[in-house]
Amino acid sequence: MHAGQQPELDWKDGVIPVARAFDDPYFSLRGGLEETRHVFLAGNDLPARLCDGFRIAELGFGTGLNLLTLALSWTGPGTLHFTSFEAFPMAPADMERALAHFPEAAAIAAPLLAQWQAGAPVIRLPGIEAMIIAGDVREALPRWQGRADAWFLDGFSPAKNPEMWGDDLMAEVARHTAPGGSFATYTAAGHVRRALAAAGFTVTRQPGFAGKRHMSAGRLA
């Protein structure tokens, strides 16, 4: 499930993993769970839209924190379907070290870590089935047979990881979005917003998290 090149990490303050290749932290220095709730949940009008069978897809699995935050927000009934694309799957020990920073998520982090360590093809959490697709998303997403009702676009910074934000990839995101589906992302970079608009999304700028001026969200027309 998560075979692939593992990222080389530095650790800020001993708790926040920073991808050496992109010089970018995996989650906000101001609070990772709160950032996910603000950007990816509220930006997609979640949890209000969640229902049995709702499909979420993500670019950039990282530490799994977005999946855990989603799991904390979903009380059912039914099952959500979560698919994430990750080029550099994190080593289980590194993921455990990162998630230890979030004791409120510990009850859900434990089964995630156990299944990640075991290489489970599908990760099962309470009310959620998750599949992590390892490899270059530019190759993996066009082959994916699914569609999402909501997208978490959470690659590293567009300035440092432009491959995750190109016009062709944003068009593939739209192609794999259900009618009326949505996206949210922490970035408000102009070229990213233009690419998403050209792909068919109605794009809006919204207040960012923890002093960041703007983020972006949108719906497929």
ABEGO torsion letter per residue (X at the ends): XABEBBBBBBBBGGABBBBAAAGBBABBAAEAAAAAAAAAAAAAGOAAABBBGBBBBBBGAEAGAAAAAAAAABAOBEBBBBBBBBABBBBAAAAAAAAAABAAAAAAAAAAAAAAAAGBABBBBBGBBBBBBBEBAAAAAAABABBBABBBBABBBAAABAAAABAAAAAAAAAABBBGBBBBBABABAAAAAAAAAAGBBBBBBBBBGGBABBBBBBBX
